[in-house]
Each structure stands twice: as structure tokens, then as C-alpha cells.
Amino acid sequence: MTAVDEGTGHRAVIDLLGVLAYAELTAFDRLAEDARLAPTLDGRAAVAGMAVAELGHFTRLRDRLTELGADPAGAMTPFVRALDTFHESTRPSTWLEGLVKAYVGDGLAADFYREIGEFLPEPDRALVLEVLADTGHSDFAVREVRAAIEADRKVAGRLALWGRRLVGEAMSQSQAVIAEHDQLAVLPALPAAPHVKHARTERIGE
């Protein structure tokens, strides 16, 4: 693994931390909203707790951007349109769709940025890997969706279609971010491999 050259990579580090900071901020917003769709108080509390974790991640990324001499809002702004477009085009209409989106769509994007983060110098590599670590949402989402499918098998087909749509949208969004921001191209990572996409979509229906 080759680390990014310090001079060349500084702007790339700012860009990556900026896109992740905005992603974490929007994750907080969406999870807080999704929590209200929960059919049980336990589910609502679980997702609300995940929202709090995402806000903590945002705070750490914002503080690191400040340490690097960057304006956090300025670092996030170039990525607002792409991420907002993705979320608007994949807005869930039900509790289960929201869980699948968090697991499949957001999970694939996290896989993508995690691969890029591997090429960062320390301490930014460790920070990126930490904020992209699972907050417990994956296991919770899989457990809830499986229970719903066991209760009503018709749910499986609908969620499978939704999951496949999310895969395409998430990969397109991640690739568009790289294409539109040349500095990120100096971080030599590739999109998530097909087997990663397959694993995420298949695990829901196991």
C-alpha cells in the first residue's frame, strides 16, 4: 500500500474529510427522521441512538478539518449537491425501506470511502476508518428486515427490488463524487468489488 504524497495529498485529505463530514451530518438527519417511522419504541430508541453516533462522527471530522486549517463548511459544500441528489432520489417511504437503505445504500458508500481512506496518512487514516465503522445499524437492520420477511414473504420481493436500485444509485453517486473532484483521484482506490455488493444484498434475505 502506498501512502499519498504529503504535498499532493493535502487537498485530497480535505476533500475526503469534507465529503464524509457532510455524509455523517445527513446521516444524523435521516436516522433521526427514520426513528419516527419505527413501529416499536425499542426500534425508535435504537435508531435514535445510531443518529447520535453519526453526529459524534460529524463532530470529530469537523474538528479535524479545523485542525488542518480548513473551513468545515467550505470543505463540505462541494459535495452537498451530489449527496442531496442521491438521498432525494432514494427517499424511503417505509420503515423497512429506510433500514435497507442504511444497510445497502449507505453501507456500499461507506465501503467505497473506506477503501480510499486506507491510503491516507495517519492520523487521518485512523479517523476515517473509525467514523466509517459500523454503529450497530447493520445487524439491527438485517434482524428487523428478516423478521418482517418471515412474517410476510411478499415483503422480500419488494425489498429486493429496492435494494438493487440502491446498489446502482450508491455506486453511481460514489463514482460521480470522484469524477467531479480531481484531488480525490490521487488516492488510488477502486469502487467496492462485485462480491461486496452481492454480499450486502444477499445478507438481507438470508
KOLKOLNU-440705 format. One line per 10 residues: number of its first residue (from 1); their letters; for each residue x, y, z of N, C-alpha, C. Coordinates in Angstrom, 1 decimal, decimal comma. Example, Ala and Ser with C-alpha at 12.3 -4.5 7.8 and 13.67 -1.06 7.14 Angstrom:
<pts>
1	as	13,2/-5,7/7,8/12,3/-4,5/7,8/13,2/-3,3/7,8; 12,8/-2,2/7,1/13,7/-1,1/7,1/12,9/0,0/7,9
</pts>
This chain:
<pts>
1	mtavdegtgh	0,8/-1,2/0,0/0,0/0,0/0,0/0,9/1,2/0,0; 0,6/2,2/-0,9/1,4/3,4/-1,0/0,7/4,6/-0,4; 1,3/5,2/0,6/0,6/6,4/1,1/0,7/7,6/0,1; -0,3/8,5/0,3/-0,3/9,6/-0,6/0,8/10,6/-0,2; 1,4/11,2/-1,3/2,5/12,2/-1,1/1,9/13,4/-0,2; 2,7/13,8/0,7/2,1/14,8/1,7/1,6/16,1/1,0; 2,5/16,6/0,1/2,1/17,8/-0,6/0,9/17,6/-1,5; 1,0/16,6/-2,4/-0,1/16,4/-3,3/-1,4/16,0/-2,7; -1,3/15,2/-1,6/-2,5/14,7/-1,0/-3,2/15,6/0,0; -2,7/16,7/0,4/-3,3/17,6/1,4/-4,7/17,9/1,0
11	ravidllgvl	-4,9/18,4/-0,3/-6,2/18,8/-0,7/-7,1/17,6/-0,8; -6,6/16,4/-1,2/-7,4/15,2/-1,2/-7,9/14,8/0,2; -7,0/15,0/1,2/-7,5/14,7/2,6/-8,6/15,6/3,0; -8,5/16,9/2,7/-9,5/17,9/3,0/-10,8/17,5/2,3; -10,7/17,1/1,0/-11,9/16,7/0,2/-12,6/15,5/0,8; -11,8/14,5/1,2/-12,4/13,3/1,7/-13,0/13,5/3,1; -12,3/14,2/3,9/-12,9/14,6/5,2/-14,2/15,4/5,1; -14,2/16,3/4,0/-15,3/17,1/3,8/-16,5/16,3/3,3; -16,4/15,4/2,4/-17,5/14,6/1,9/-18,0/13,7/3,0; -17,1/13,2/3,8/-17,5/12,3/4,9/-18,2/13,1/6,0
21	ayaeltafdr	-17,8/14,3/6,3/-18,4/15,1/7,3/-19,9/15,4/6,9; -20,1/15,8/5,6/-21,4/16,0/5,2/-22,3/14,8/5,2; -21,6/13,6/4,8/-22,4/12,4/4,8/-22,8/12,0/6,2; -22,0/12,3/7,2/-22,3/12,0/8,6/-23,4/12,9/9,1; -23,3/14,2/8,7/-24,4/15,2/9,1/-25,7/14,8/8,5; -25,8/14,4/7,3/-27,0/14,0/6,7/-27,5/12,6/7,2; -26,6/11,8/7,6/-26,9/10,5/8,2/-27,7/10,8/9,5; -27,2/11,7/10,3/-27,8/12,1/11,5/-29,3/12,5/11,3; -29,4/13,4/10,3/-30,7/14,0/9,9/-31,7/12,8/9,6; -31,2/11,9/8,7/-32,1/10,9/8,2/-32,4/9,9/9,2
31	laedarlapt	-31,5/9,5/10,0/-31,8/8,5/11,1/-32,7/9,1/12,1; -32,6/10,3/12,4/-33,5/10,9/13,4/-34,9/10,9/12,8; -35,0/11,2/11,5/-36,3/11,1/10,8/-36,8/9,7/10,8; -36,0/8,8/10,4/-36,4/7,4/10,3/-36,9/6,8/11,6; -36,3/7,3/12,7/-36,6/6,8/14,0/-38,1/7,0/14,3; -38,7/8,0/13,7/-40,1/8,3/13,9/-41,0/7,3/13,2; -40,4/6,6/12,2/-41,2/5,6/11,5/-41,2/4,2/12,2; -40,4/4,1/13,2/-40,3/2,8/13,9/-41,6/2,3/14,4; -42,0/1,0/14,2/-43,2/0,5/14,7/-43,2/0,2/16,2; -42,0/0,2/16,8/-41,9/-0,1/18,3/-41,0/1,0/18,9
41	ldgraavagm	-41,2/1,1/20,2/-40,3/2,1/21,0/-38,9/1,6/21,0; -38,7/0,3/21,1/-37,3/-0,3/21,0/-36,6/0,1/19,7; -37,3/-0,1/18,6/-36,8/0,3/17,3/-36,5/1,8/17,2; -37,4/2,6/17,7/-37,2/4,0/17,7/-36,0/4,4/18,5; -35,8/3,8/19,7/-34,7/4,2/20,6/-33,4/3,7/19,9; -33,4/2,5/19,3/-32,2/2,0/18,6/-31,7/2,9/17,5; -32,6/3,3/16,7/-32,2/4,2/15,5/-31,8/5,6/16,0; -32,5/6,1/17,0/-32,2/7,4/17,6/-30,7/7,4/18,1; -30,4/6,2/18,8/-29,0/6,1/19,3/-28,0/6,1/18,2; -28,3/5,5/17,1/-27,4/5,5/15,9/-27,3/6,9/15,3
51	avaelghftr	-28,3/7,7/15,4/-28,3/9,0/14,9/-27,3/9,8/15,8; -27,3/9,6/17,1/-26,4/10,3/18,0/-25,0/9,9/17,6; -24,7/8,7/17,3/-23,4/8,2/17,0/-22,9/8,9/15,7; -23,8/9,1/14,7/-23,4/9,7/13,5/-23,0/11,2/13,7; -23,8/11,8/14,6/-23,5/13,2/15,0/-22,1/13,3/15,6; -21,8/12,4/16,5/-20,4/12,3/17,1/-19,4/12,2/16,0; -19,6/11,4/15,0/-18,6/11,2/13,9/-18,5/12,6/13,2; -19,6/13,2/12,9/-19,5/14,5/12,2/-18,6/15,5/13,0; -18,9/15,5/14,3/-18,1/16,5/15,2/-16,6/16,2/15,1; -16,2/14,9/15,1/-14,8/14,6/15,0/-14,2/15,0/13,7
61	lrdrltelga	-14,9/14,8/12,6/-14,4/15,2/11,3/-14,4/16,7/11,2; -15,4/17,4/11,7/-15,4/18,9/11,7/-14,2/19,4/12,4; -13,9/18,8/13,6/-12,8/19,3/14,4/-11,4/19,0/13,7; -11,3/17,9/13,0/-10,1/17,6/12,3/-9,9/18,5/11,1; -10,9/18,8/10,4/-10,8/19,8/9,3/-10,3/21,1/9,9; -10,8/21,6/11,0/-10,4/22,8/11,6/-8,9/22,7/12,0; -8,4/21,6/12,5/-7,0/21,4/12,9/-6,1/21,5/11,6; -6,7/21,1/10,5/-5,9/21,1/9,2/-5,9/22,5/8,6; -6,6/23,4/9,2/-6,7/24,8/8,7/-7,7/25,0/7,6; -8,7/24,1/7,5/-9,8/24,2/6,6/-11,0/24,7/7,2
71	dpagamtpfv	-11,9/25,3/6,5/-13,2/25,7/7,0/-14,1/24,6/6,7; -14,7/24,0/7,8/-15,5/22,8/7,6/-16,7/23,0/6,7; -17,4/24,1/6,8/-18,5/24,3/5,9/-18,0/24,4/4,4; -16,9/25,1/4,2/-16,3/25,2/2,9/-15,9/23,8/2,3; -15,4/23,0/3,2/-14,9/21,6/2,8/-16,1/20,8/2,4; -17,3/21,0/3,1/-18,5/20,1/2,8/-19,3/20,6/1,6; -19,3/21,9/1,4/-20,1/22,5/0,4/-20,0/21,9/-1,0; -18,8/21,6/-1,6/-18,8/21,0/-2,9/-19,5/19,7/-3,1; -19,8/19,0/-2,0/-20,4/17,7/-2,0/-21,9/17,7/-1,7; -22,4/18,8/-1,4/-23,8/18,9/-0,9/-24,8/18,4/-2,1
81	raldtfhest	-24,5/18,9/-3,3/-25,5/18,6/-4,4/-25,5/17,1/-4,7; -24,3/16,5/-4,8/-24,3/15,1/-5,1/-25,0/14,2/-4,1; -24,6/14,5/-2,8/-25,2/13,7/-1,8/-26,7/13,9/-1,6; -27,1/15,2/-1,7/-28,5/15,5/-1,5/-29,3/14,9/-2,7; -28,8/14,9/-3,9/-29,4/14,3/-5,0/-29,6/12,8/-4,8; -28,6/12,1/-4,3/-28,7/10,7/-4,0/-29,8/10,4/-3,0; -29,9/11,2/-1,9/-30,8/10,9/-0,9/-32,3/11,3/-1,3; -32,4/12,3/-2,1/-33,7/12,7/-2,6/-34,2/11,6/-3,6; -33,4/11,0/-4,4/-33,8/10,1/-5,3/-34,0/8,7/-4,7; -33,6/8,5/-3,5/-33,8/7,2/-2,8/-34,4/7,4/-1,5
91	rpstwleglv	-35,4/8,3/-1,4/-36,1/8,6/-0,1/-37,0/7,4/0,2; -36,8/6,7/1,3/-37,6/5,6/1,7/-39,0/6,0/2,1; -40,0/5,2/1,8/-41,4/5,5/2,1/-41,9/4,7/3,3; -41,1/3,7/3,8/-41,5/2,9/4,9/-40,3/2,7/5,8; -40,6/2,2/7,0/-39,6/1,8/8,0/-38,6/0,8/7,4; -39,1/-0,2/6,8/-38,2/-1,3/6,2/-37,4/-0,7/5,1; -37,9/0,1/4,2/-37,1/0,7/3,2/-36,0/1,5/3,7; -36,3/2,2/4,8/-35,2/3,0/5,5/-34,1/2,2/6,0; -34,5/1,0/6,6/-33,4/0,1/7,1/-32,6/-0,5/6,0; -33,2/-0,9/4,9/-32,5/-1,4/3,8/-31,6/-0,4/3,2
101	kayvgdglaa	-32,1/0,9/3,1/-31,2/1,9/2,5/-30,0/2,1/3,4; -30,1/2,2/4,7/-29,0/2,4/5,6/-28,0/1,2/5,4; -28,5/0,0/5,3/-27,6/-1,1/5,2/-27,0/-1,3/3,8; -27,8/-1,2/2,8/-27,3/-1,5/1,4/-26,7/-0,2/0,8; -27,5/0,8/0,7/-27,0/2,1/0,1/-25,9/2,8/0,8; -26,2/3,1/2,0/-25,1/3,8/2,8/-23,9/2,9/3,1; -24,2/1,6/3,3/-23,1/0,7/3,5/-22,2/0,6/2,4; -22,7/0,5/1,1/-21,8/0,5/0,0/-21,0/1,7/-0,2; -21,6/2,9/0,1/-20,8/4,1/0,0/-19,7/4,1/1,1; -20,0/3,6/2,3/-19,0/3,5/3,3/-17,9/2,6/2,9
111	dfyreigefl	-18,2/1,5/2,3/-17,2/0,6/1,8/-16,3/1,3/0,8; -16,9/2,0/-0,1/-16,1/2,8/-1,1/-15,1/3,8/-0,5; -15,6/4,6/0,5/-14,8/5,6/1,1/-13,8/5,0/2,0; -14,1/3,8/2,6/-13,2/3,1/3,5/-11,9/2,7/2,7; -12,2/2,2/1,4/-11,1/1,8/0,6/-10,1/3,0/0,3; -10,7/4,1/0,0/-9,9/5,3/-0,2/-9,2/5,7/1,0; -9,9/5,7/2,2/-9,2/6,1/3,4/-8,0/5,3/3,8; -7,9/4,0/3,3/-6,7/3,2/3,6/-5,4/3,8/3,1; -5,5/4,7/2,1/-4,3/5,3/1,5/-4,0/6,7/2,2; -4,7/7,1/3,2/-4,4/8,3/3,8/-3,2/8,2/4,8
121	pepdralvle	-2,5/9,3/5,1/-1,5/9,2/6,1/-2,2/9,3/7,5; -1,5/8,8/8,5/-2,0/8,9/9,9/-1,9/10,4/10,3; -2,8/10,9/11,2/-3,9/10,2/11,9/-5,2/10,2/11,1; -5,2/10,7/9,9/-6,4/10,8/9,2/-6,9/9,4/8,7; -6,0/8,5/8,4/-6,5/7,1/8,1/-7,3/6,5/9,2; -6,7/6,6/10,4/-7,4/6,0/11,6/-8,8/6,7/11,8; -8,8/8,0/11,7/-10,1/8,7/11,9/-11,1/8,3/10,9; -10,8/8,2/9,6/-11,7/7,8/8,6/-12,2/6,4/8,8; -11,3/5,5/9,2/-11,8/4,1/9,4/-12,7/4,0/10,7; -12,4/4,9/11,6/-13,2/4,9/12,9/-14,6/5,4/12,6
131	vladtghsdf	-14,7/6,5/11,8/-16,1/7,1/11,6/-16,9/6,3/10,6; -16,2/5,4/9,8/-16,9/4,6/8,9/-17,2/3,2/9,5; -16,8/3,0/10,7/-17,1/1,7/11,4/-18,6/1,6/11,6; -19,1/0,4/11,6/-20,5/0,1/11,8/-20,9/0,6/13,2; -22,0/1,3/13,3/-22,5/1,8/14,6/-23,5/0,8/15,2; -23,6/-0,4/14,6/-24,6/-1,3/15,0/-25,8/-1,4/14,2; -25,9/-0,5/13,2/-27,1/-0,4/12,3/-27,2/-1,6/11,4; -26,1/-2,2/11,0/-26,1/-3,3/10,0/-26,9/-4,5/10,6; -26,4/-4,9/11,8/-27,0/-6,1/12,4/-28,5/-5,8/12,8; -28,8/-4,6/13,2/-30,1/-4,2/13,6/-31,0/-4,3/12,4
141	avrevraaie	-30,5/-3,7/11,2/-31,3/-3,6/10,0/-31,6/-5,1/9,5; -30,6/-5,9/9,5/-30,8/-7,3/9,0/-31,8/-8,0/9,9; -31,6/-7,9/11,1/-32,5/-8,6/12,1/-34,0/-8,1/11,9; -34,2/-6,8/11,7/-35,6/-6,3/11,6/-36,2/-6,7/10,2; -35,4/-6,6/9,2/-35,9/-7,0/7,9/-36,2/-8,5/7,8; -35,3/-9,3/8,3/-35,6/-10,8/8,3/-36,9/-11,1/9,0; -37,1/-10,4/10,2/-38,3/-10,7/10,9/-39,5/-10,3/10,1; -39,4/-9,2/9,4/-40,6/-8,7/8,6/-40,8/-9,7/7,5; -39,8/-10,2/6,9/-39,9/-11,2/5,8/-40,5/-12,5/6,3; -40,1/-12,9/7,4/-40,7/-14,2/8,0/-42,2/-14,0/8,3
151	adrkvagrla	-42,6/-12,8/8,7/-44,0/-12,5/9,0/-44,8/-12,4/7,7; -44,2/-11,9/6,6/-44,9/-11,7/5,3/-43,9/-11,9/4,2; -43,9/-13,0/3,5/-43,0/-13,3/2,5/-43,1/-12,4/1,3; -44,2/-11,7/1,1/-44,3/-10,8/0,0/-43,4/-9,6/0,1; -43,0/-9,3/1,4/-42,1/-8,2/1,6/-40,8/-8,4/1,0; -40,3/-9,7/0,9/-39,0/-10,0/0,3/-38,8/-9,5/-1,1; -39,7/-9,7/-2,0/-39,6/-9,3/-3,4/-39,5/-7,8/-3,5; -40,3/-7,1/-2,8/-40,4/-5,6/-2,8/-39,0/-5,0/-2,3; -38,5/-5,6/-1,2/-37,3/-5,0/-0,7/-36,1/-5,4/-1,5; -36,2/-6,6/-2,2/-35,1/-7,0/-3,1/-34,9/-6,0/-4,2
161	lwgrrlvgea	-36,0/-5,6/-4,8/-36,0/-4,6/-5,9/-35,5/-3,3/-5,4; -35,9/-2,9/-4,2/-35,4/-1,6/-3,6/-33,9/-1,7/-3,4; -33,5/-2,8/-2,9/-32,0/-3,0/-2,6/-31,2/-2,9/-3,9; -31,7/-3,5/-5,0/-30,9/-3,4/-6,2/-30,9/-2,0/-6,8; -32,0/-1,3/-6,6/-31,9/0,1/-7,0/-30,9/0,9/-6,2; -30,9/0,7/-4,9/-30,0/1,4/-4,0/-28,5/1,1/-4,4; -28,2/-0,2/-4,8/-26,8/-0,5/-5,2/-26,4/0,3/-6,4; -27,2/0,4/-7,4/-26,9/1,2/-8,6/-26,7/2,7/-8,2; -27,7/3,2/-7,5/-27,6/4,6/-7,1/-26,4/5,0/-6,3; -26,1/4,1/-5,3/-24,9/4,3/-4,4/-23,6/4,3/-5,2
171	msqsqaviae	-23,4/3,3/-6,0/-22,2/3,2/-6,8/-22,1/4,4/-7,8; -23,2/4,8/-8,4/-23,1/6,0/-9,3/-22,8/7,2/-8,6; -23,3/7,4/-7,4/-23,1/8,6/-6,6/-21,6/8,6/-6,2; -21,1/7,5/-5,7/-19,7/7,5/-5,3/-18,7/7,8/-6,4; -19,0/7,2/-7,6/-18,1/7,4/-8,7/-18,2/8,8/-9,2; -19,4/9,4/-9,1/-19,6/10,8/-9,6/-18,8/11,7/-8,7; -18,8/11,5/-7,4/-18,0/12,3/-6,5/-16,5/12,3/-6,9; -16,0/11,1/-7,2/-14,6/11,0/-7,6/-14,4/11,8/-8,9; -15,2/11,6/-9,8/-15,1/12,2/-11,2/-15,1/13,7/-11,1; -15,9/14,2/-10,2/-16,1/15,7/-10,1/-15,1/16,4/-9,3
181	hdqlavlpal	-14,3/15,6/-8,5/-13,3/16,2/-7,6/-11,9/15,5/-7,9; -11,1/16,2/-8,7/-9,9/15,6/-9,2/-8,9/15,3/-8,1; -8,9/16,1/-7,0/-8,0/15,8/-6,0/-8,1/14,4/-5,3; -9,4/13,9/-5,3/-9,6/12,6/-4,7/-9,0/11,5/-5,6; -8,7/11,8/-6,9/-8,2/10,8/-7,8/-6,8/10,5/-7,4; -6,1/11,3/-6,6/-4,7/10,9/-6,2/-4,7/9,8/-5,2; -5,9/9,5/-4,6/-6,0/8,4/-3,7/-6,3/7,2/-4,5; -5,4/6,2/-4,7/-5,6/5,1/-5,7/-6,4/4,0/-5,2; -7,7/4,3/-5,0/-8,6/3,2/-4,6/-9,7/2,9/-5,7; -10,3/1,8/-5,7/-11,3/1,4/-6,6/-12,6/1,2/-5,9
191	paaphvkhar	-13,7/1,3/-6,7/-15,0/1,1/-6,1/-15,1/-0,3/-5,5; -16,1/-0,5/-4,6/-16,3/-1,8/-4,0/-16,5/-2,9/-5,1; -15,8/-4,0/-4,8/-15,9/-5,1/-5,8/-17,3/-5,7/-5,9; -17,6/-6,4/-7,0/-18,9/-7,0/-7,1/-19,3/-7,9/-6,0; -18,3/-8,7/-5,4/-18,7/-9,6/-4,4/-19,1/-8,9/-3,1; -18,6/-7,6/-2,9/-19,1/-6,9/-1,8/-20,5/-6,4/-1,9; -20,9/-6,0/-3,2/-22,2/-5,6/-3,4/-23,2/-6,8/-3,2; -22,7/-8,0/-3,8/-23,5/-9,2/-3,7/-23,7/-9,5/-2,2; -22,7/-9,4/-1,4/-22,8/-9,8/0,0/-23,8/-9,0/0,7; -23,8/-7,7/0,4/-24,7/-6,8/1,2/-26,2/-7,1/0,8
201	terige	-26,4/-7,3/-0,5/-27,8/-7,5/-0,9/-28,3/-8,9/-0,5; -27,4/-9,9/-0,5/-27,8/-11,2/-0,2/-28,0/-11,4/1,3; -27,3/-10,7/2,2/-27,4/-10,9/3,6/-28,8/-10,6/4,1; -29,4/-9,6/3,6/-30,7/-9,2/4,0/-31,7/-10,3/3,9; -31,6/-11,1/2,8/-32,6/-12,2/2,6/-32,2/-13,5/3,0; -31,1/-13,7/3,7/-30,6/-15,0/4,2/-31,7/-15,7/5,0
</pts>
